Amino acid sequence: MTRTVLTATFVVLGYAAAATAGQAQGANDQAPAAAQQTTSAPSDRAVDPSEPDFTLIGLPTTLRMPKYASAFRVTHRFTRPLGQGNFGDLLADGFGTDGGAQIGLEYRFGIFSGTQLGVHRTSDKTIEFFGQHQLFRQGGKMPFGIDAIATIEGMNNFQESYSPALGAVISRKLGVHGAVYAQPVWINNTNILPSELVDDNDTFIIGLGGRVRIRPNLYLVAEMAPRFGYDPGIMYGSFAVEMRAGGHSFQINFSDGWGTTMAQIARGGFDSDNWYLGFNISRKFF
């Protein structure tokens, strides 16, 4: 209806221009203001060059999920440390690809516009269920995007060692050049030992990360997760190079651990001297 009204308006203005130059000048002055008033919010289904995916590497973003849309992701972390042995050993092992790997499969679905549910399973038999809802969308007088997130995961195919988590994802888009993120999240039962044997069983992380667009479809990505509370190993960190092609994203990453669920990330990496090659492949179905 709005488009029809605008079309009719411009036709009338055209006839007015033919009749009198003064009226045409007045119509031209009003046209930009009318076009500005009809500008709507970006479509949820349009590609966002600053935020092309629902995750950075392992941590979530605020990319809005359209209603009834879905997305699929594969995470793959090779388990051979890149620093093991010398360069000849690494080359002989196919840069770490000859060893084992921890693989994750993920599917998410938009039940409402801006509200998504999903499941992520890793090959160590950890299953994570997650939900995310957009509270505020960046734009106008709102300088940030804010999502609420909740997850729960269990080991042995969701039969033991349950770890719920609650938190938020705060984002700031940098025009079309990328975005930066902060993710305060509380995770319960991050210590996999029986609760009666431990004094500290919770971890609070402040995920920090960003995605920088260096070419139209090429990005540099990095994230880290400083921790408080139970913090075994070392702080999780990862960086990556990512390529987008339509609804697909392909990412090569390097991490100090294998974690891709919230509790796995909270448990941190293994050793600051050892990094692991990995990749993510994601596909949006909208």
C-alpha positions as CSV (number, residue, x, y, z in Angstrom):
1,M,0.0,0.0,0.0
2,T,2.8,2.4,0.9
3,R,4.5,1.7,-2.4
4,T,1.3,2.4,-4.3
5,V,0.7,5.6,-2.5
6,L,4.3,6.8,-3.3
7,T,3.9,5.8,-6.9
8,A,0.7,7.8,-7.2
9,T,2.4,10.7,-5.4
10,F,5.2,10.9,-7.8
11,V,2.9,10.7,-10.8
12,V,0.9,13.6,-9.5
13,L,4.1,15.5,-8.9
14,G,5.2,14.8,-12.5
15,Y,2.0,16.3,-13.9
16,A,2.4,19.3,-11.6
17,A,6.0,19.8,-12.9
18,A,4.7,19.8,-16.5
19,A,2.1,22.5,-15.5
20,T,4.3,24.8,-13.5
21,A,8.0,24.9,-12.8
22,G,7.4,26.5,-9.4
23,Q,5.2,23.6,-8.2
24,A,7.7,21.1,-9.4
25,Q,10.5,22.7,-7.4
26,G,8.4,22.5,-4.3
27,A,7.6,18.8,-4.9
28,N,11.3,18.0,-5.4
29,D,12.0,19.7,-2.0
30,Q,9.5,17.4,-0.3
31,A,10.4,14.1,-2.0
32,P,13.6,13.3,0.0
33,A,11.7,13.9,3.3
34,A,8.9,11.6,2.1
35,A,11.4,8.9,1.1
36,Q,13.2,9.2,4.5
37,Q,9.9,8.7,6.4
38,T,9.1,5.4,4.6
39,T,12.6,3.9,5.3
40,S,12.0,0.8,7.4
41,A,14.3,-1.4,9.6
42,P,16.7,-3.7,7.8
43,S,15.2,-7.1,6.8
44,D,16.1,-10.0,9.1
45,R,16.8,-12.0,6.0
46,A,19.2,-9.6,4.4
47,V,23.0,-10.3,4.6
48,D,24.6,-8.2,7.3
49,P,28.2,-7.5,6.2
50,S,29.2,-6.5,9.7
51,E,27.7,-9.6,11.4
52,P,27.5,-12.5,8.9
53,D,27.2,-15.4,11.3
54,F,25.6,-16.4,14.6
55,T,29.0,-17.1,16.3
56,L,32.4,-15.5,16.2
57,I,34.5,-18.8,16.7
58,G,32.9,-20.4,19.7
59,L,31.1,-17.5,21.4
60,P,27.7,-16.1,20.2
61,T,26.9,-12.9,18.3
62,T,23.7,-10.9,18.2
63,L,22.9,-11.8,14.6
64,R,19.1,-11.7,14.4
65,M,17.3,-15.0,13.4
66,P,14.3,-14.5,11.2
67,K,11.0,-16.2,12.2
68,Y,10.9,-19.9,11.0
69,A,14.4,-19.6,9.5
70,S,17.2,-22.0,10.5
71,A,21.0,-22.4,10.3
72,F,23.4,-25.4,10.5
73,R,27.1,-25.4,11.7
74,V,29.9,-27.8,11.8
75,T,32.8,-27.3,14.2
76,H,36.0,-29.2,13.9
77,R,39.0,-29.1,16.2
78,F,42.1,-31.2,15.5
79,T,43.5,-32.6,18.7
80,R,47.2,-32.7,17.7
81,P,49.1,-29.6,19.2
82,L,50.7,-27.6,16.4
83,G,53.8,-27.1,18.6
84,Q,54.4,-30.8,19.1
85,G,57.8,-31.9,17.8
86,N,59.6,-29.8,15.1
87,F,58.3,-28.4,11.8
88,G,59.2,-31.6,10.0
89,D,57.0,-33.6,12.4
90,L,54.2,-31.2,11.8
91,L,54.5,-31.4,8.1
92,A,54.6,-35.2,8.2
93,D,51.4,-35.2,10.2
94,G,49.6,-33.0,7.6
95,F,49.8,-29.9,9.8
96,G,48.0,-31.8,12.5
97,T,45.2,-33.1,10.4
98,D,46.3,-36.8,10.6
99,G,45.4,-37.0,14.3
100,G,42.0,-37.2,15.9
101,A,39.5,-34.4,16.1
102,Q,36.6,-33.2,18.3
103,I,33.7,-32.5,16.0
104,G,30.5,-30.5,16.7
105,L,27.2,-30.5,14.9
106,E,24.7,-27.6,15.5
107,Y,21.3,-26.7,14.4
108,R,19.3,-23.5,15.3
109,F,15.8,-22.4,14.5
110,G,13.9,-19.1,14.8
111,I,10.7,-19.6,16.7
112,F,10.0,-15.8,16.6
113,S,11.8,-13.0,14.9
114,G,14.8,-12.4,17.0
115,T,14.3,-15.5,19.1
116,Q,16.1,-18.8,18.4
117,L,16.5,-22.2,19.9
118,G,19.2,-24.7,19.0
119,V,21.2,-27.8,19.9
120,H,25.0,-28.4,19.6
121,R,26.5,-31.9,20.0
122,T,30.3,-32.6,20.2
123,S,31.9,-35.9,19.5
124,D,32.9,-36.3,23.1
125,K,29.2,-36.9,23.7
126,T,28.4,-33.5,25.1
127,I,25.0,-32.1,24.1
128,E,24.2,-28.5,24.6
129,F,20.7,-27.0,24.3
130,F,20.6,-23.2,23.9
131,G,18.2,-20.3,23.5
132,Q,18.8,-16.7,22.6
133,H,16.4,-13.7,22.5
134,Q,17.2,-10.2,21.2
135,L,16.3,-7.5,23.8
136,F,17.6,-4.5,22.0
137,R,18.6,-3.9,18.4
138,Q,21.3,-1.4,17.5
139,G,19.9,1.6,15.7
140,G,18.5,5.0,16.2
141,K,19.1,6.1,19.8
142,M,20.2,2.5,20.8
143,P,24.0,2.4,20.4
144,F,24.3,-1.4,21.2
145,G,22.6,-4.7,20.4
146,I,21.8,-6.8,23.5
147,D,20.7,-10.4,23.5
148,A,19.8,-12.7,26.5
149,I,21.2,-16.2,26.3
150,A,20.6,-19.4,28.2
151,T,22.2,-22.8,27.7
152,I,22.3,-26.2,29.4
153,E,24.6,-29.0,28.5
154,G,25.2,-32.5,29.7
155,M,27.9,-35.1,29.2
156,N,27.4,-38.7,28.1
157,N,24.6,-37.7,25.7
158,F,22.9,-35.4,28.2
159,Q,22.8,-38.0,31.0
160,E,25.2,-36.6,33.5
161,S,27.3,-33.6,34.7
162,Y,24.7,-30.9,33.7
163,S,26.0,-27.4,33.3
164,P,23.4,-24.6,32.9
165,A,24.5,-21.0,31.9
166,L,22.8,-17.6,31.8
167,G,24.2,-14.4,30.3
168,A,24.0,-11.7,27.7
169,V,25.7,-10.8,24.4
170,I,26.4,-7.1,23.9
171,S,27.4,-5.9,20.4
172,R,28.5,-2.8,18.7
173,K,28.6,-2.7,14.9
174,L,31.3,-0.6,13.2
175,G,29.3,0.5,10.2
176,V,30.0,-2.1,7.5
177,H,33.5,-2.9,8.8
178,G,32.7,-5.5,11.5
179,A,31.5,-5.6,15.1
180,V,32.9,-6.0,18.6
181,Y,31.3,-8.0,21.4
182,A,31.2,-8.5,25.2
183,Q,29.5,-11.6,26.7
184,P,29.1,-11.8,30.5
185,V,28.0,-15.3,31.2
186,W,27.6,-17.4,34.4
187,I,28.1,-21.1,34.1
188,N,27.3,-23.6,36.8
189,N,29.0,-27.0,37.4
190,T,32.0,-26.4,35.3
191,N,34.1,-28.7,37.5
192,I,33.3,-32.2,36.2
193,L,34.4,-33.8,39.5
194,P,31.6,-34.8,42.0
195,S,30.4,-31.7,43.8
196,E,31.2,-33.2,47.2
197,L,34.9,-33.2,46.3
198,V,35.2,-29.6,45.1
199,D,34.9,-26.2,46.8
200,D,34.4,-24.1,43.6
201,N,32.0,-25.3,41.0
202,D,31.0,-22.1,39.1
203,T,32.7,-20.0,36.5
204,F,31.9,-16.5,35.4
205,I,33.3,-15.5,32.0
206,I,33.5,-12.2,30.2
207,G,33.8,-13.1,26.6
208,L,35.5,-10.5,24.4
209,G,35.8,-10.7,20.7
210,G,35.4,-9.0,17.3
211,R,35.1,-9.5,13.6
212,V,36.9,-7.1,11.2
213,R,35.9,-7.0,7.5
214,I,39.1,-6.6,5.5
215,R,37.6,-7.4,2.0
216,P,33.9,-7.6,0.9
217,N,33.7,-11.3,1.9
218,L,36.8,-11.8,4.0
219,Y,37.1,-11.3,7.8
220,L,39.6,-11.6,10.6
221,V,38.0,-12.9,13.8
222,A,39.3,-13.2,17.4
223,E,37.8,-14.0,20.8
224,M,38.9,-14.7,24.4
225,A,37.1,-15.6,27.6
226,P,38.7,-14.1,30.9
227,R,37.3,-16.1,33.9
228,F,36.5,-15.8,37.5
229,G,35.7,-18.7,39.9
230,Y,36.7,-22.2,38.8
231,D,39.4,-21.7,36.2
232,P,41.4,-24.8,35.4
233,G,44.0,-24.7,32.6
234,I,44.5,-21.4,30.9
235,M,42.1,-18.8,29.6
236,Y,40.4,-19.8,26.3
237,G,41.5,-17.8,23.3
238,S,41.1,-18.2,19.5
239,F,41.7,-16.3,16.3
240,A,40.6,-17.1,12.7
241,V,40.3,-16.1,9.1
242,E,36.8,-16.3,7.6
243,M,35.3,-16.2,4.1
244,R,31.6,-15.6,3.4
245,A,29.9,-16.8,0.2
246,G,26.2,-16.1,0.1
247,G,24.6,-18.0,3.0
248,H,27.8,-20.0,3.7
249,S,30.7,-19.1,6.0
250,F,34.0,-21.0,6.1
251,Q,36.5,-20.3,8.8
252,I,40.0,-21.6,9.6
253,N,40.8,-21.0,13.3
254,F,43.5,-21.6,15.8
255,S,42.7,-22.1,19.5
256,D,44.4,-23.1,22.7
257,G,41.7,-25.7,23.4
258,W,38.9,-27.6,21.8
259,G,35.9,-26.0,23.4
260,T,32.8,-25.1,21.4
261,T,30.1,-25.3,24.1
262,M,29.7,-22.7,26.9
263,A,31.0,-25.0,29.7
264,Q,33.9,-26.2,27.6
265,I,34.9,-22.6,26.9
266,A,34.6,-21.8,30.6
267,R,37.0,-24.7,31.4
268,G,39.6,-22.9,29.3
269,G,42.5,-24.1,27.1
270,F,45.2,-26.7,27.8
271,D,48.6,-25.0,27.6
272,S,49.8,-21.6,26.4
273,D,52.5,-23.3,24.3
274,N,50.1,-25.5,22.4
275,W,47.6,-24.3,19.8
276,Y,45.2,-26.4,17.7
277,L,44.1,-26.1,14.1
278,G,40.3,-26.1,13.5
279,F,37.6,-24.9,11.2
280,N,33.9,-24.0,11.3
281,I,31.5,-24.3,8.4
282,S,28.0,-22.7,8.7
283,R,25.0,-22.4,6.4
284,K,22.0,-20.1,6.9
285,F,18.7,-21.3,5.4
286,F,17.2,-17.9,4.6
